[in-house]
Structure formats: structure tokens, C-alpha cells
Amino acid sequence: MTYDSNNIFAKILRGEIPCIKVYEDDQTLAFMDIMPQATGHTLVIPKEEAVTLHDLSDQGAANLIKQVKRIANAVKEGMQADGITLFQLNGEAAGQTVPHIHFHILPGSILAARAH
Ligand code: 5GP
């Protein structure tokens, strides 16, 4: 899929839109979701231009999941959560709204929150 370099996360990566950074290195950025579904809702994105998982290089995918694991550990410990919800909406048909691949990390269960 063609990458739109004007998508919101591309602008965040370029520093054109502010965000609350949780972690950054040369390949990855993690930041707080602007409309959190739970306190501590964090997004993890690669700096590589990729709309979905299918567009990401194997190296980029390996690094992204490694960083998702590290940041999920930090969110779990920081929020003293018994469990963590991870999800990634892959493609517009799956409900993806920002066309730059991202993983959601939330403490606890969003399924439990939605059931009430
Ligand atoms: P998606 O529905 O594509 O899986 O998730 C996109 C996520 O990006 C949503 O949870 C939404 O709240 C978040 N989001 C959208 N625009 C911004 C923004 O400008 N800043 C931040 N920090 N999060 C955003």
C-alpha cells in the first residue's frame, strides 16, 4: 500500500505534532494515545514507513515486536497490572484509522471494560 507521508504518525515522527513520548530509539517511537481506552494506553510505532504489517521489512517487524515486548513489560510494571492487552488493527478493513502501523498496549483488559 502506498505510504502517505502526511499521516498523523508521520507528523509525530517528524516532530510536527507533539506527543507524550514513552520511549524512542533510532527505529522505534512509543507514545501515549491521545484518546486512551485505559490509563496508560500506549502506542508503539516503527520509524520505517509502513502502513500495515505486510509493508514492514522482516528486520523492522522483528525489532518492532521486540520493542512492543519491552514496552508492554514497562506498562505492566508501571501500572501494576496483572495482565496487558495488545492489539494491532491491520488495514482499513480491520478498523485501522491511522495508516502507519502501530501496536496498542493497554494495562488490563479492554474486553472487561467494554462488557460493563
Ligand atoms: P487505530 O484505530 O488506527 O488502530 O488507532 C489509532 C490510534 O491513534 C487511536 O487510538 C487514536 O486515539 C490515536 N491517535 C489518533 N491521532 C492521534 C494523535 O494525534 N496523537 C496521539 N498521541 N494519538 C493519536
Backbone and ligand atoms as CSV (ligand in chain L), in Angstrom:
chain,resi,resn,atom,element,x,y,z
A,1,MET,N,N,0.858,-1.209,0.000
A,1,MET,CA,C,0.000,0.000,0.000
A,1,MET,C,C,0.887,1.249,0.000
A,2,THR,N,N,0.487,2.268,-0.738
A,2,THR,CA,C,1.282,3.494,-0.797
A,2,THR,C,C,1.251,4.210,0.543
A,3,TYR,N,N,2.430,4.630,0.981
A,3,TYR,CA,C,2.551,5.295,2.274
A,3,TYR,C,C,2.250,6.788,2.128
A,4,ASP,N,N,1.369,7.293,2.981
A,4,ASP,CA,C,1.023,8.718,2.978
A,4,ASP,C,C,1.895,9.430,4.014
A,5,SER,N,N,2.880,10.175,3.549
A,5,SER,CA,C,3.829,10.790,4.492
A,5,SER,C,C,3.207,11.955,5.271
A,6,ASN,N,N,1.936,12.251,5.007
A,6,ASN,CA,C,1.240,13.283,5.782
A,6,ASN,C,C,0.312,12.696,6.837
A,7,ASN,N,N,0.400,11.364,7.062
A,7,ASN,CA,C,-0.452,10.803,8.121
A,7,ASN,C,C,0.018,11.315,9.493
A,8,ILE,N,N,-0.893,11.218,10.459
A,8,ILE,CA,C,-0.631,11.830,11.781
A,8,ILE,C,C,0.637,11.290,12.429
A,9,PHE,N,N,0.868,9.992,12.321
A,9,PHE,CA,C,2.037,9.427,12.999
A,9,PHE,C,C,3.335,9.822,12.289
A,10,ALA,N,N,3.280,10.012,10.971
A,10,ALA,CA,C,4.458,10.513,10.254
A,10,ALA,C,C,4.783,11.927,10.750
A,11,LYS,N,N,3.740,12.719,10.993
A,11,LYS,CA,C,3.952,14.085,11.506
A,11,LYS,C,C,4.503,14.046,12.926
A,12,ILE,N,N,4.027,13.099,13.727
A,12,ILE,CA,C,4.574,12.945,15.087
A,12,ILE,C,C,6.048,12.555,15.000
A,13,LEU,N,N,6.380,11.635,14.095
A,13,LEU,CA,C,7.777,11.208,13.945
A,13,LEU,C,C,8.677,12.373,13.527
A,14,ARG,N,N,8.143,13.276,12.715
A,14,ARG,CA,C,8.941,14.428,12.268
A,14,ARG,C,C,8.927,15.564,13.293
A,15,GLY,N,N,8.167,15.400,14.369
A,15,GLY,CA,C,8.097,16.442,15.405
A,15,GLY,C,C,7.171,17.576,15.037
A,16,GLU,N,N,6.333,17.368,14.023
A,16,GLU,CA,C,5.416,18.437,13.594
A,16,GLU,C,C,4.159,18.484,14.457
A,17,ILE,N,N,3.850,17.351,15.108
A,17,ILE,CA,C,2.724,17.265,16.046
A,17,ILE,C,C,3.300,16.743,17.357
A,18,PRO,N,N,2.943,17.371,18.486
A,18,PRO,CA,C,3.506,16.914,19.765
A,18,PRO,C,C,2.900,15.589,20.226
A,19,CYS,N,N,3.640,14.900,21.053
A,19,CYS,CA,C,3.113,13.688,21.684
A,19,CYS,C,C,3.829,13.515,23.015
A,20,ILE,N,N,3.250,12.681,23.855
A,20,ILE,CA,C,3.915,12.343,25.122
A,20,ILE,C,C,4.725,11.078,24.870
A,21,LYS,N,N,6.052,11.261,24.745
A,21,LYS,CA,C,6.929,10.130,24.413
A,21,LYS,C,C,7.160,9.240,25.625
A,22,VAL,N,N,7.112,7.949,25.354
A,22,VAL,CA,C,7.383,6.946,26.379
A,22,VAL,C,C,8.765,6.348,26.144
A,23,TYR,N,N,9.123,6.185,24.863
A,23,TYR,CA,C,10.400,5.555,24.507
A,23,TYR,C,C,10.733,5.956,23.064
A,24,GLU,N,N,12.029,6.156,22.802
A,24,GLU,CA,C,12.448,6.421,21.420
A,24,GLU,C,C,13.856,5.892,21.204
A,25,ASP,N,N,14.062,5.249,20.063
A,25,ASP,CA,C,15.424,4.942,19.611
A,25,ASP,C,C,15.459,5.163,18.103
A,26,ASP,N,N,16.513,4.720,17.446
A,26,ASP,CA,C,16.644,5.042,16.025
A,26,ASP,C,C,15.615,4.345,15.137
A,27,GLN,N,N,14.963,3.307,15.659
A,27,GLN,CA,C,13.992,2.571,14.830
A,27,GLN,C,C,12.560,2.633,15.329
A,28,THR,N,N,12.366,3.112,16.562
A,28,THR,CA,C,11.065,2.958,17.226
A,28,THR,C,C,10.671,4.209,17.992
A,29,LEU,N,N,9.361,4.467,18.040
A,29,LEU,CA,C,8.831,5.514,18.924
A,29,LEU,C,C,7.607,4.945,19.639
A,30,ALA,N,N,7.534,5.187,20.948
A,30,ALA,CA,C,6.342,4.826,21.725
A,30,ALA,C,C,5.829,6.086,22.395
A,31,PHE,N,N,4.514,6.269,22.372
A,31,PHE,CA,C,3.930,7.486,22.924
A,31,PHE,C,C,2.510,7.189,23.417
A,32,MET,N,N,1.999,8.102,24.244
A,32,MET,CA,C,0.675,7.907,24.819
A,32,MET,C,C,-0.402,8.166,23.768
A,33,ASP,N,N,-1.431,7.332,23.767
A,33,ASP,CA,C,-2.571,7.528,22.868
A,33,ASP,C,C,-3.345,8.787,23.293
A,34,ILE,N,N,-3.745,9.591,22.324
A,34,ILE,CA,C,-4.425,10.860,22.624
A,34,ILE,C,C,-5.843,10.625,23.168
A,35,MET,N,N,-6.430,9.476,22.834
A,35,MET,CA,C,-7.768,9.134,23.348
A,35,MET,C,C,-7.697,7.761,24.002
A,36,PRO,N,N,-7.064,7.699,25.177
A,36,PRO,CA,C,-6.776,6.395,25.780
A,36,PRO,C,C,-8.032,5.597,26.119
A,37,GLN,N,N,-7.965,4.315,25.831
A,37,GLN,CA,C,-9.068,3.409,26.201
A,37,GLN,C,C,-8.883,2.885,27.622
A,38,ALA,N,N,-7.728,3.180,28.202
A,38,ALA,CA,C,-7.442,2.878,29.611
A,38,ALA,C,C,-6.252,3.754,29.984
A,39,THR,N,N,-6.104,4.053,31.269
A,39,THR,CA,C,-4.940,4.824,31.710
A,39,THR,C,C,-3.675,4.038,31.357
A,40,GLY,N,N,-2.742,4.709,30.693
A,40,GLY,CA,C,-1.504,4.030,30.309
A,40,GLY,C,C,-1.521,3.488,28.884
A,41,HIS,N,N,-2.605,3.752,28.152
A,41,HIS,CA,C,-2.724,3.280,26.752
A,41,HIS,C,C,-1.577,3.875,25.921
A,42,THR,N,N,-0.735,2.993,25.453
A,42,THR,CA,C,0.495,3.393,24.755
A,42,THR,C,C,0.494,2.850,23.333
A,43,LEU,N,N,1.024,3.622,22.408
A,43,LEU,CA,C,1.172,3.187,21.017
A,43,LEU,C,C,2.649,3.001,20.710
A,44,VAL,N,N,2.973,1.963,19.973
A,44,VAL,CA,C,4.361,1.710,19.574
A,44,VAL,C,C,4.411,1.659,18.058
A,45,ILE,N,N,5.272,2.481,17.467
A,45,ILE,CA,C,5.370,2.523,16.003
A,45,ILE,C,C,6.835,2.403,15.563
A,46,PRO,N,N,7.041,1.803,14.383
A,46,PRO,CA,C,8.387,1.805,13.815
A,46,PRO,C,C,8.631,3.135,13.103
A,47,LYS,N,N,9.882,3.501,12.951
A,47,LYS,CA,C,10.179,4.712,12.159
A,47,LYS,C,C,10.155,4.392,10.667
A,48,GLU,N,N,10.264,3.113,10.339
A,48,GLU,CA,C,10.154,2.686,8.940
A,48,GLU,C,C,8.756,3.033,8.412
A,49,GLU,N,N,8.715,3.492,7.172
A,49,GLU,CA,C,7.421,3.849,6.569
A,49,GLU,C,C,6.691,2.575,6.159
A,50,ALA,N,N,5.646,2.227,6.892
A,50,ALA,CA,C,4.863,1.026,6.587
A,50,ALA,C,C,3.434,1.273,7.042
A,51,VAL,N,N,2.493,0.995,6.166
A,51,VAL,CA,C,1.079,1.189,6.514
A,51,VAL,C,C,0.610,0.044,7.408
A,52,THR,N,N,0.907,-1.183,6.976
A,52,THR,CA,C,0.468,-2.369,7.723
A,52,THR,C,C,1.653,-3.300,7.938
A,53,LEU,N,N,1.386,-4.371,8.625
A,53,LEU,CA,C,2.421,-5.392,8.874
A,53,LEU,C,C,2.993,-5.918,7.560
A,54,HIS,N,N,2.144,-5.998,6.543
A,54,HIS,CA,C,2.570,-6.566,5.259
A,54,HIS,C,C,3.586,-5.673,4.551
A,55,ASP,N,N,3.625,-4.410,4.916
A,55,ASP,CA,C,4.543,-3.463,4.267
A,55,ASP,C,C,5.873,-3.352,5.014
A,56,LEU,N,N,5.928,-3.934,6.196
A,56,LEU,CA,C,7.104,-3.783,7.052
A,56,LEU,C,C,8.165,-4.826,6.668
A,57,SER,N,N,9.437,-4.432,6.691
A,57,SER,CA,C,10.509,-5.391,6.417
A,57,SER,C,C,10.565,-6.435,7.533
A,58,ASP,N,N,11.186,-7.576,7.251
A,58,ASP,CA,C,11.320,-8.611,8.282
A,58,ASP,C,C,12.123,-8.080,9.469
A,59,GLN,N,N,13.177,-7.335,9.160
A,59,GLN,CA,C,14.005,-6.777,10.248
A,59,GLN,C,C,13.188,-5.790,11.068
A,60,GLY,N,N,12.390,-4.961,10.370
A,60,GLY,CA,C,11.560,-3.977,11.068
A,60,GLY,C,C,10.507,-4.657,11.937
A,61,ALA,N,N,9.936,-5.740,11.433
A,61,ALA,CA,C,8.923,-6.467,12.194
A,61,ALA,C,C,9.542,-7.110,13.428
A,62,ALA,N,N,10.726,-7.683,13.262
A,62,ALA,CA,C,11.402,-8.329,14.402
A,62,ALA,C,C,11.720,-7.287,15.472
A,63,ASN,N,N,12.229,-6.133,15.032
A,63,ASN,CA,C,12.552,-5.084,16.005
A,63,ASN,C,C,11.299,-4.541,16.681
A,64,LEU,N,N,10.235,-4.364,15.900
A,64,LEU,CA,C,9.006,-3.800,16.462
A,64,LEU,C,C,8.446,-4.703,17.560
A,65,ILE,N,N,8.399,-6.004,17.309
A,65,ILE,CA,C,7.817,-6.898,18.320
A,65,ILE,C,C,8.717,-6.959,19.546
A,66,LYS,N,N,10.030,-6.838,19.314
A,66,LYS,CA,C,10.960,-6.802,20.461
A,66,LYS,C,C,10.681,-5.581,21.335
A,67,GLN,N,N,10.457,-4.436,20.700
A,67,GLN,CA,C,10.188,-3.213,21.465
A,67,GLN,C,C,8.791,-3.244,22.093
A,68,VAL,N,N,7.827,-3.834,21.383
A,68,VAL,CA,C,6.480,-3.984,21.969
A,68,VAL,C,C,6.582,-4.801,23.256
A,69,LYS,N,N,7.381,-5.849,23.216
A,69,LYS,CA,C,7.552,-6.690,24.417
A,69,LYS,C,C,8.155,-5.872,25.558
A,70,ARG,N,N,9.194,-5.113,25.268
A,70,ARG,CA,C,9.863,-4.322,26.318
A,70,ARG,C,C,8.910,-3.278,26.902
A,71,ILE,N,N,8.184,-2.595,26.032
A,71,ILE,CA,C,7.303,-1.515,26.497
A,71,ILE,C,C,6.083,-2.100,27.215
A,72,ALA,N,N,5.602,-3.239,26.743
A,72,ALA,CA,C,4.492,-3.915,27.444
A,72,ALA,C,C,4.927,-4.298,28.858
A,73,ASN,N,N,6.157,-4.749,29.006
A,73,ASN,CA,C,6.677,-5.076,30.347
A,73,ASN,C,C,6.670,-3.829,31.226
A,74,ALA,N,N,7.121,-2.708,30.637
A,74,ALA,CA,C,7.193,-1.460,31.411
A,74,ALA,C,C,5.799,-0.965,31.796
A,75,VAL,N,N,4.841,-1.059,30.863
A,75,VAL,CA,C,3.460,-0.629,31.157
A,75,VAL,C,C,2.873,-1.531,32.245
A,76,LYS,N,N,3.115,-2.822,32.131
A,76,LYS,CA,C,2.592,-3.782,33.117
A,76,LYS,C,C,3.117,-3.448,34.511
A,77,GLU,N,N,4.424,-3.216,34.583
A,77,GLU,CA,C,5.024,-2.920,35.894
A,77,GLU,C,C,4.618,-1.541,36.386
A,78,GLY,N,N,4.664,-0.560,35.478
A,78,GLY,CA,C,4.355,0.823,35.860
A,78,GLY,C,C,2.923,0.990,36.338
A,79,MET,N,N,2.011,0.262,35.694
A,79,MET,CA,C,0.592,0.372,36.050
A,79,MET,C,C,0.181,-0.708,37.052
A,80,GLN,N,N,1.140,-1.525,37.447
A,80,GLN,CA,C,0.874,-2.631,38.379
A,80,GLN,C,C,-0.320,-3.471,37.911
A,81,ALA,N,N,-0.308,-3.785,36.621
A,81,ALA,CA,C,-1.409,-4.545,36.016
A,81,ALA,C,C,-1.109,-6.043,36.072
A,82,ASP,N,N,-2.148,-6.823,36.284
A,82,ASP,CA,C,-1.958,-8.272,36.282
A,82,ASP,C,C,-1.776,-8.787,34.858
A,83,GLY,N,N,-2.385,-8.090,33.908
A,83,GLY,CA,C,-2.289,-8.507,32.512
A,83,GLY,C,C,-2.253,-7.290,31.600
A,84,ILE,N,N,-1.942,-7.544,30.353
A,84,ILE,CA,C,-1.786,-6.482,29.356
A,84,ILE,C,C,-2.610,-6.866,28.127
A,85,THR,N,N,-3.266,-5.883,27.527
A,85,THR,CA,C,-3.929,-6.129,26.243
A,85,THR,C,C,-3.057,-5.536,25.138
A,86,LEU,N,N,-2.771,-6.349,24.137
A,86,LEU,CA,C,-2.022,-5.892,22.958
A,86,LEU,C,C,-2.931,-6.055,21.759
A,87,PHE,N,N,-3.008,-5.022,20.893
A,87,PHE,CA,C,-3.692,-5.249,19.624
A,87,PHE,C,C,-3.134,-4.359,18.531
A,88,GLN,N,N,-3.373,-4.805,17.309
A,88,GLN,CA,C,-2.859,-4.103,16.132
A,88,GLN,C,C,-3.904,-4.258,15.036
A,89,LEU,N,N,-4.582,-3.165,14.700
A,89,LEU,CA,C,-5.595,-3.213,13.647
A,89,LEU,C,C,-4.856,-3.077,12.319
A,90,ASN,N,N,-4.896,-4.149,11.526
A,90,ASN,CA,C,-4.032,-4.251,10.357
A,90,ASN,C,C,-4.831,-4.037,9.074
A,91,GLY,N,N,-4.896,-2.771,8.649
A,91,GLY,CA,C,-5.629,-2.442,7.427
A,91,GLY,C,C,-6.957,-1.781,7.730
A,92,GLU,N,N,-7.393,-0.964,6.780
A,92,GLU,CA,C,-8.640,-0.200,6.931
A,92,GLU,C,C,-9.831,-1.112,7.214
A,93,ALA,N,N,-9.858,-2.255,6.531
A,93,ALA,CA,C,-10.982,-3.188,6.706
A,93,ALA,C,C,-11.024,-3.758,8.114
A,94,ALA,N,N,-9.878,-3.716,8.798
A,94,ALA,CA,C,-9.803,-4.208,10.182
A,94,ALA,C,C,-10.083,-3.095,11.185
A,95,GLY,N,N,-10.304,-1.872,10.671
A,95,GLY,CA,C,-10.605,-0.751,11.554
A,95,GLY,C,C,-9.432,0.176,11.796
A,96,GLN,N,N,-8.308,-0.060,11.130
A,96,GLN,CA,C,-7.138,0.821,11.293
A,96,GLN,C,C,-7.488,2.218,10.795
A,97,THR,N,N,-7.264,3.223,11.639
A,97,THR,CA,C,-7.612,4.587,11.247
A,97,THR,C,C,-6.403,5.437,10.880
A,98,VAL,N,N,-5.239,5.127,11.459
A,98,VAL,CA,C,-4.024,5.888,11.113
A,98,VAL,C,C,-3.141,4.983,10.247
A,99,PRO,N,N,-2.849,5.383,9.010
A,99,PRO,CA,C,-2.157,4.491,8.078
A,99,PRO,C,C,-0.638,4.439,8.246
A,100,HIS,N,N,-0.218,4.192,9.475
A,100,HIS,CA,C,1.190,3.901,9.810
A,100,HIS,C,C,1.108,2.824,10.889
A,101,ILE,N,N,1.679,1.666,10.613
A,101,ILE,CA,C,1.491,0.524,11.536
A,101,ILE,C,C,1.788,0.893,12.982
A,102,HIS,N,N,0.918,0.428,13.876
A,102,HIS,CA,C,1.109,0.696,15.308
A,102,HIS,C,C,0.518,-0.429,16.129
A,103,PHE,N,N,1.165,-0.692,17.246
A,103,PHE,CA,C,0.627,-1.613,18.238
A,103,PHE,C,C,0.056,-0.809,19.387
A,104,HIS,N,N,-1.104,-1.253,19.881
A,104,HIS,CA,C,-1.696,-0.683,21.088
A,104,HIS,C,C,-1.277,-1.556,22.272
A,105,ILE,N,N,-0.904,-0.907,23.360
A,105,ILE,CA,C,-0.610,-1.613,24.616
A,105,ILE,C,C,-1.459,-0.982,25.707
A,106,LEU,N,N,-2.263,-1.801,26.369
A,106,LEU,CA,C,-3.107,-1.298,27.458
A,106,LEU,C,C,-2.963,-2.184,28.679
A,107,PRO,N,N,-2.901,-1.565,29.869
A,107,PRO,CA,C,-2.915,-2.386,31.071
A,107,PRO,C,C,-4.294,-2.984,31.265
A,108,GLY,N,N,-4.345,-4.217,31.709
A,108,GLY,CA,C,-5.632,-4.861,31.993
A,108,GLY,C,C,-6.324,-5.305,30.728
A,109,SER,N,N,-7.651,-5.449,30.832
A,109,SER,CA,C,-8.436,-5.997,29.733
A,109,SER,C,C,-9.420,-4.968,29.196
A,110,ILE,N,N,-9.344,-4.636,27.921
A,110,ILE,CA,C,-10.366,-3.742,27.361
A,110,ILE,C,C,-11.656,-4.511,27.136
A,111,LEU,N,N,-11.576,-5.817,27.000
A,111,LEU,CA,C,-12.794,-6.605,26.825
A,111,LEU,C,C,-13.646,-6.515,28.090
A,112,ALA,N,N,-12.996,-6.596,29.258
A,112,ALA,CA,C,-13.717,-6.484,30.530
A,112,ALA,C,C,-14.332,-5.096,30.662
A,113,ALA,N,N,-13.567,-4.050,30.260
A,113,ALA,CA,C,-14.061,-2.672,30.368
A,113,ALA,C,C,-15.276,-2.477,29.462
A,114,ARG,N,N,-15.240,-3.088,28.274
A,114,ARG,CA,C,-16.340,-2.915,27.321
A,114,ARG,C,C,-17.598,-3.666,27.756
A,115,ALA,N,N,-17.421,-4.706,28.565
A,115,ALA,CA,C,-18.550,-5.535,28.978
A,115,ALA,C,C,-19.442,-4.789,29.982
A,116,HIS,N,N,-18.908,-3.712,30.612
A,116,HIS,CA,C,-19.687,-3.008,31.649
A,116,HIS,C,C,-20.424,-1.817,31.064
L,1,5GP,P1,P,-6.194,2.621,15.104
L,1,5GP,O1,O,-7.673,2.775,15.168
L,1,5GP,O2,O,-5.625,3.067,13.788
L,1,5GP,O3,O,-5.733,1.230,15.487
L,1,5GP,O4,O,-5.607,3.526,16.249
L,1,5GP,C1,C,-5.199,4.842,16.071
L,1,5GP,C2,C,-4.967,5.404,17.440
L,1,5GP,O5,O,-4.264,6.611,17.306
L,1,5GP,C3,C,-6.254,5.731,18.206
L,1,5GP,O6,O,-6.277,5.030,19.441
L,1,5GP,C4,C,-6.198,7.241,18.391
L,1,5GP,O7,O,-6.701,7.668,19.633
L,1,5GP,C5,C,-4.719,7.521,18.252
L,1,5GP,N1,N,-4.426,8.862,17.733
L,1,5GP,C6,C,-5.015,9.463,16.659
L,1,5GP,N2,N,-4.483,10.685,16.454
L,1,5GP,C7,C,-3.527,10.852,17.422
L,1,5GP,C8,C,-2.645,11.924,17.728
L,1,5GP,O8,O,-2.604,12.971,17.071
L,1,5GP,N3,N,-1.814,11.736,18.778
L,1,5GP,C9,C,-1.809,10.576,19.526
L,1,5GP,N4,N,-0.961,10.514,20.550
L,1,5GP,N5,N,-2.646,9.556,19.261
L,1,5GP,C10,C,-3.489,9.689,18.218
